Amino acid sequence: MAQDRARTARIEARIAPDALAVVKRAAELQGRSVSDFIVAAAQEAAARTIEATQIIRLAVEDQRAFAAAILDPPQPSDNLLRAAEAYRDLIKPVP
């Protein structure tokens, strides 16, 4: 019994009656409990959200430009060199 409590957590949410009816119907159609249906739907939505924010999608032209910049980077501009110098002056190694 203690092991069951360690593996589960409770979530509470308020839902409009008409939305609950739709969720109940969908759960019935899949042969799931409402809780199981909601947990599965939340996990799927969470996975899609995480994927959408962690994966960068580039068009083919942009992929080529990115690869070219990595393989043959341009020389640093004067502004970049000054910024690097300012950073080194600001962030000194601790002796």
Secondary structure, 3 states (H helix, E strand, C coil): CHHHHHHCCCCCCCCCHHHHHHHHHHHHHHCCCHHHHHHHHHHHHHHHHHHHHHCCCCCHHHHHHHHHHHHCCCCCCHHHHHHHHHHHHHCCCCC
